[in-house]
Amino acid sequence: MEHKEKEKIPGKEHFHGSDLEKIEQYFGIPKESITGFGANVNPLGISPKMRQGLAGQIDMVTSYPDPEYTELRTHIAAYAGCLPGQVLVGNGCTELISLFIQLLKPKEALIVSPTYSEYEKEVRLSGGNVRYYALKETSDFQLETDDFCQVLENGPELCIICNPNNPTSTATGPEDMQKIMACCQSRGIFLMIDETYAEFAPEDVRVSSVELMKEYDNFVILRGISKFFAAPGLRLGYAMTGNTGLIARVKERQNPWTVNSLADAAGALMFTDTDYIEKTRRLIASERQRVWQELSAWENVKVYHPCANFILVRILKEGITSYDVFVHAIRKGLMLRDCSGFPGLEDETFFRFCFLMPEENTRLLQCLRELLG
């Protein structure tokens, strides 16, 4: 349904993928009628196995969960391909990012950008300085490993890479990541890899660095259940590292029972819901390819090959900005992400959207075609 514009177009404002209440107030559009292409969440919703399994277990909230989360870590390890002793769970990926950075206390961190803003925030809160390594548009936002390793010679204590990266949807494979790890190891640099979107990657594209834990202990992988398992409200995240001593040190700083009983029980269900996991991967793979091929044929945009469940688009049409596209879409009840708030994408020509169900993606493409096709 297309919504009638207000008489006065609001001034420019940045909105995140979960800002539905703010959108409702700003544009006068009921949040219930907004289709969110900005939050990068699995369009299938939560795992059916988890839904059924938790429905009759509400009484578990009367008891504390296992403080060691033994069963939960076992299921995560089996799902991710590591050992239970290499897993640390937390109250969402955000808590774990904060805990590791607080413990490491880097004087300087090097962050691959454009990317998620929480990394910089936590480094600065811990008293550290931030340098950015900017991915180049001329290289389609692919990380140039050799050049990056040369930059590492300047010696930050911490390096942070989101892989696949948000908002570019580009990814660095294990071979290149291994070169970076070796480079970091030789210089005493700790590497933090955010794999929030790794589970969405194509089956023929190796993205995760989990296998490298057998060889290196100077890095940690962070993941959560907000995106792939569509359960941001459960606030469950997990870290994986071969450095079990580091896990012990982080646990000493972590408050007890930061993962609630429902989230603890949910892990045994969602991580073993193979039908749901495979259905998600098939859906995203199919729509990613379809949308990519469609947009690649348009003359007024440039798209970058996506490895996650979203795609970054650059506007080539003169006189049209990313905010123009955002407003045009939101007037039709479709919310995408204006990327001009990301460092390195401030020129107002980039926007991002995630892949939802086929009919919803088609509707968005039709909307974009009106302005850019």
C-alpha positions as CSV (number, residue, x, y, z in Angstrom):
1,M,0.0,0.0,0.0
2,E,1.4,3.4,-1.0
3,H,1.1,6.1,1.7
4,K,0.2,9.6,1.0
5,E,3.0,12.1,1.5
6,K,2.8,14.9,4.0
7,E,2.5,18.4,2.6
8,K,5.9,19.2,3.9
9,I,8.8,16.8,3.2
10,P,10.8,16.3,6.5
11,G,14.4,17.4,6.6
12,K,17.1,14.8,6.3
13,E,17.3,12.3,9.1
14,H,19.3,9.0,9.5
15,F,17.3,5.9,10.5
16,H,18.6,2.5,11.4
17,G,17.0,-0.8,10.6
18,S,15.1,-1.0,13.9
19,D,13.9,2.6,14.0
20,L,10.3,1.8,13.2
21,E,8.8,3.9,16.0
22,K,11.0,6.9,14.9
23,I,9.9,6.4,11.3
24,E,6.2,6.3,12.4
25,Q,6.5,9.6,14.2
26,Y,8.6,11.2,11.5
27,F,6.7,10.3,8.4
28,G,3.3,9.6,9.8
29,I,3.3,6.0,8.6
30,P,2.0,3.2,10.9
31,K,4.9,1.0,11.9
32,E,2.8,-2.1,11.4
33,S,2.5,-1.3,7.7
34,I,6.3,-0.9,7.2
35,T,8.2,-3.8,5.5
36,G,11.7,-3.6,7.0
37,F,14.6,-4.1,4.5
38,G,17.0,-2.4,6.8
39,A,17.4,-4.8,9.8
40,N,19.1,-7.8,7.9
41,V,17.0,-10.4,9.7
42,N,16.0,-13.8,8.4
43,P,12.6,-13.4,6.7
44,L,11.5,-16.9,7.8
45,G,11.2,-15.7,11.4
46,I,12.3,-17.9,14.3
47,S,13.0,-21.6,14.2
48,P,9.8,-23.7,14.3
49,K,11.6,-26.2,16.4
50,M,12.5,-23.5,18.9
51,R,8.9,-22.1,18.8
52,Q,7.4,-25.4,19.6
53,G,10.0,-26.4,22.1
54,L,9.9,-23.2,24.2
55,A,6.1,-22.8,24.1
56,G,5.5,-25.3,27.0
57,Q,8.6,-24.5,29.0
58,I,7.9,-21.0,30.4
59,D,8.2,-22.3,34.0
60,M,12.0,-22.6,33.4
61,V,12.3,-18.9,34.2
62,T,11.7,-19.7,37.9
63,S,15.2,-21.3,38.0
64,Y,18.6,-20.0,37.3
65,P,20.3,-21.4,34.2
66,D,23.5,-23.5,34.4
67,P,26.2,-20.8,35.2
68,E,28.6,-22.7,32.9
69,Y,26.0,-23.1,30.1
70,T,27.5,-26.5,29.4
71,E,24.7,-27.9,27.2
72,L,24.3,-24.6,25.3
73,R,28.0,-24.4,24.5
74,T,28.0,-28.0,23.4
75,H,25.2,-27.3,20.9
76,I,27.0,-24.2,19.6
77,A,30.3,-26.1,19.2
78,A,28.6,-28.8,17.2
79,Y,26.8,-26.3,15.0
80,A,29.9,-24.1,14.4
81,G,32.6,-26.7,14.2
82,C,34.7,-26.1,17.3
83,L,35.1,-27.5,20.8
84,P,32.8,-26.6,23.7
85,G,35.7,-25.3,25.7
86,Q,36.4,-22.8,22.9
87,V,33.0,-21.2,23.3
88,L,31.9,-18.3,25.5
89,V,28.3,-17.1,25.6
90,G,27.0,-13.7,26.4
91,N,24.0,-11.3,26.4
92,G,24.1,-10.7,22.6
93,C,27.2,-10.1,20.5
94,T,27.2,-6.5,21.8
95,E,28.1,-7.6,25.4
96,L,31.0,-9.8,24.1
97,I,32.4,-7.1,21.9
98,S,32.4,-4.9,25.0
99,L,34.0,-7.5,27.3
100,F,36.8,-8.4,24.9
101,I,37.7,-4.8,24.2
102,Q,37.6,-3.9,27.9
103,L,39.9,-6.7,28.7
104,L,42.3,-6.1,25.9
105,K,42.3,-2.3,26.5
106,P,44.1,-1.4,23.2
107,K,45.8,1.9,23.0
108,E,45.0,1.8,19.3
109,A,42.6,-0.3,17.2
110,L,42.6,-0.6,13.4
111,I,39.0,-1.1,12.1
112,V,38.2,-2.1,8.5
113,S,35.6,0.3,7.3
114,P,32.9,1.2,6.4
115,T,31.4,-1.0,9.1
116,Y,29.3,-1.4,12.3
117,S,29.8,1.6,14.6
118,E,29.8,-0.3,17.9
119,Y,33.4,-1.3,17.5
120,E,34.7,2.3,17.6
121,K,32.4,3.2,20.4
122,E,33.7,0.4,22.7
123,V,37.3,1.1,21.8
124,R,36.9,4.8,22.7
125,L,35.0,3.9,25.9
126,S,38.0,1.8,27.0
127,G,40.3,4.7,26.4
128,G,41.8,3.7,23.0
129,N,42.2,5.5,19.7
130,V,40.8,4.3,16.5
131,R,42.2,4.2,13.0
132,Y,40.3,3.1,10.0
133,Y,41.4,1.0,7.0
134,A,39.1,2.1,4.3
135,L,37.9,-0.5,1.8
136,K,38.1,1.0,-1.7
137,E,35.2,1.4,-4.0
138,T,37.5,0.9,-6.9
139,S,38.2,-2.6,-5.6
140,D,34.5,-3.2,-5.1
141,F,35.1,-3.0,-1.4
142,Q,37.1,-6.2,-1.3
143,L,39.9,-6.2,1.4
144,E,43.3,-6.1,-0.3
145,T,45.2,-8.5,2.0
146,D,48.8,-7.5,1.1
147,D,48.1,-3.8,1.4
148,F,46.3,-4.4,4.7
149,C,49.2,-6.4,6.1
150,Q,51.6,-3.5,5.3
151,V,49.3,-1.1,7.2
152,L,49.5,-3.5,10.2
153,E,53.2,-2.8,10.4
154,N,52.3,0.4,12.3
155,G,51.4,-1.8,15.2
156,P,47.8,-1.4,16.6
157,E,47.1,-3.7,19.5
158,L,43.8,-4.7,18.1
159,C,42.4,-5.2,14.6
160,I,38.7,-5.6,13.9
161,I,37.2,-7.1,10.8
162,C,33.5,-7.7,10.1
163,N,33.3,-10.7,7.8
164,P,31.1,-10.7,5.7
165,N,31.2,-7.0,6.1
166,N,28.2,-4.7,6.9
167,P,27.2,-2.7,4.9
168,T,29.2,-3.8,1.9
169,S,28.3,-7.6,2.0
170,T,31.8,-8.4,0.8
171,A,33.8,-11.2,2.4
172,T,37.4,-12.3,3.0
173,G,38.2,-16.0,2.6
174,P,40.1,-18.2,5.1
175,E,43.3,-18.2,3.0
176,D,43.5,-14.4,3.1
177,M,42.4,-14.3,6.7
178,Q,45.2,-16.7,7.5
179,K,47.7,-14.3,6.0
180,I,46.3,-11.6,8.2
181,M,46.4,-13.8,11.3
182,A,50.0,-14.7,10.6
183,C,50.8,-11.0,10.1
184,C,49.0,-10.1,13.3
185,Q,50.7,-12.8,15.3
186,S,54.2,-11.7,14.2
187,R,53.4,-8.2,15.4
188,G,51.6,-9.0,18.7
189,I,48.2,-7.8,17.3
190,F,45.0,-9.4,18.5
191,L,42.3,-9.9,15.8
192,M,38.6,-9.7,16.4
193,I,36.4,-11.1,13.6
194,D,32.7,-10.4,13.6
195,E,30.9,-13.3,11.8
196,T,27.4,-12.1,12.4
197,Y,26.5,-12.7,8.7
198,A,28.8,-15.7,7.9
199,E,26.0,-18.2,8.1
200,F,24.2,-16.5,5.2
201,A,27.3,-16.9,2.9
202,P,26.9,-19.1,-0.3
203,E,27.8,-22.7,0.2
204,D,30.5,-22.5,-2.5
205,V,32.1,-19.5,-0.8
206,R,34.3,-20.3,2.3
207,V,34.0,-17.4,4.7
208,S,34.3,-18.6,8.3
209,S,37.6,-18.7,10.1
210,V,36.6,-21.3,12.6
211,E,39.0,-23.9,11.1
212,L,41.9,-21.6,11.7
213,M,41.4,-21.9,15.5
214,K,43.4,-25.2,15.2
215,E,46.4,-23.2,14.2
216,Y,46.1,-19.7,15.7
217,D,45.0,-18.4,19.1
218,N,45.5,-14.7,18.5
219,F,41.9,-14.1,17.3
220,V,38.3,-14.4,18.4
221,I,35.2,-15.0,16.3
222,L,31.9,-13.3,17.4
223,R,28.5,-14.4,16.3
224,G,24.9,-13.9,17.5
225,I,21.4,-15.2,16.8
226,S,19.7,-11.9,16.0
227,K,20.1,-12.1,12.2
228,F,20.3,-15.7,10.9
229,F,18.0,-17.1,13.6
230,A,15.8,-14.0,13.7
231,A,15.8,-13.8,17.5
232,P,17.3,-10.4,18.6
233,G,15.0,-10.3,21.6
234,L,16.6,-13.4,23.2
235,R,19.9,-11.5,23.4
236,L,22.2,-14.5,22.9
237,G,25.7,-14.1,21.4
238,Y,28.7,-16.4,21.4
239,A,32.5,-16.0,21.0
240,M,34.9,-18.7,19.7
241,T,38.6,-18.7,20.2
242,G,41.5,-21.2,20.5
243,N,42.8,-19.1,23.3
244,T,41.0,-20.7,26.3
245,G,43.1,-18.7,28.7
246,L,41.6,-15.5,27.2
247,I,38.1,-17.0,27.7
248,A,38.8,-17.6,31.4
249,R,40.0,-14.0,31.8
250,V,36.9,-12.7,30.1
251,K,34.6,-14.9,32.3
252,E,36.2,-13.4,35.4
253,R,35.0,-10.0,34.3
254,Q,31.6,-11.2,33.1
255,N,28.6,-10.9,35.3
256,P,27.0,-14.3,36.1
257,W,23.9,-15.5,34.3
258,T,24.0,-12.9,31.5
259,V,22.2,-15.4,29.3
260,N,18.6,-16.0,30.5
261,S,17.0,-19.4,30.9
262,L,14.9,-19.2,27.7
263,A,17.9,-18.2,25.6
264,D,19.9,-21.1,27.2
265,A,17.2,-23.6,26.3
266,A,16.6,-22.1,22.9
267,G,20.1,-23.0,21.8
268,A,19.5,-26.7,22.1
269,L,16.5,-26.2,19.7
270,M,17.5,-23.6,17.1
271,F,21.1,-24.9,16.5
272,T,19.8,-28.4,15.8
273,D,16.9,-27.3,13.5
274,T,18.5,-28.5,10.3
275,D,15.4,-28.1,8.2
276,Y,15.1,-24.4,9.1
277,I,18.8,-23.8,8.7
278,E,18.8,-25.3,5.2
279,K,15.6,-23.6,4.2
280,T,17.1,-20.3,5.2
281,R,20.2,-20.8,3.2
282,R,18.3,-21.9,0.1
283,L,15.9,-18.9,0.3
284,I,18.7,-16.4,0.7
285,A,20.9,-18.0,-2.0
286,S,18.1,-17.9,-4.5
287,E,16.9,-14.3,-3.8
288,R,20.5,-13.0,-3.5
289,Q,21.3,-14.3,-7.0
290,R,18.0,-13.1,-8.5
291,V,18.2,-9.6,-7.0
292,W,21.9,-9.3,-7.9
293,Q,21.3,-10.3,-11.6
294,E,18.3,-7.9,-11.8
295,L,20.2,-4.9,-10.5
296,S,23.4,-5.7,-12.4
297,A,21.4,-5.0,-15.6
298,W,20.4,-1.5,-14.6
299,E,22.4,1.4,-16.0
300,N,21.7,3.8,-13.2
301,V,23.1,1.8,-10.3
302,K,26.2,-0.2,-9.5
303,V,26.0,-3.3,-7.2
304,Y,28.7,-5.1,-5.3
305,H,28.7,-8.9,-5.3
306,P,27.0,-9.9,-2.0
307,C,28.1,-12.7,0.3
308,A,25.7,-11.9,3.1
309,N,21.9,-11.6,3.2
310,F,21.9,-8.0,2.0
311,I,23.3,-6.0,-0.9
312,L,25.0,-2.6,-1.2
313,V,23.9,-0.4,-4.1
314,R,25.5,2.8,-5.5
315,I,23.4,5.4,-7.3
316,L,24.8,6.5,-10.7
317,K,21.9,8.6,-11.7
318,E,22.6,12.4,-11.5
319,G,20.6,14.3,-9.0
320,I,19.4,11.3,-7.0
321,T,20.7,10.8,-3.5
322,S,20.5,7.8,-1.1
323,Y,18.1,9.8,1.0
324,D,15.9,10.4,-2.0
325,V,15.7,6.7,-2.5
326,F,15.0,6.1,1.2
327,V,12.1,8.6,1.2
328,H,10.7,7.2,-2.1
329,A,10.7,3.7,-0.6
330,I,9.3,4.6,2.8
331,R,6.4,6.5,1.3
332,K,5.4,3.0,-0.1
333,G,5.9,1.4,3.3
334,L,9.3,-0.1,2.3
335,M,12.2,0.7,4.6
336,L,15.8,0.3,3.4
337,R,19.0,1.7,4.7
338,D,20.5,5.0,3.6
339,C,24.3,4.3,4.1
340,S,25.5,8.0,4.2
341,G,26.0,7.6,7.9
342,F,28.7,5.0,7.5
343,P,32.3,6.3,7.5
344,G,33.5,6.3,3.8
345,L,30.0,6.3,2.3
346,E,29.1,9.9,3.2
347,D,28.7,11.1,-0.5
348,E,25.0,10.1,-0.4
349,T,25.1,7.7,-3.3
350,F,24.9,4.3,-1.3
351,F,22.0,2.4,0.1
352,R,21.6,-1.1,1.4
353,F,18.7,-3.6,1.7
354,C,18.4,-7.2,2.9
355,F,16.7,-10.0,1.1
356,L,13.2,-10.9,2.3
357,M,10.6,-13.2,0.8
358,P,10.4,-13.2,-3.1
359,E,7.2,-11.2,-3.4
360,E,8.6,-8.5,-1.0
361,N,11.8,-8.3,-2.9
362,T,10.0,-7.9,-6.2
363,R,7.9,-5.1,-4.7
364,L,11.0,-3.3,-3.6
365,L,12.7,-3.7,-7.0
366,Q,9.6,-2.3,-8.7
367,C,9.7,0.7,-6.3
368,L,13.4,1.3,-7.0
369,R,12.9,0.9,-10.7
370,E,10.5,3.9,-10.6
371,L,13.4,6.1,-9.5
372,L,16.5,4.4,-10.8
373,G,15.5,1.8,-13.4
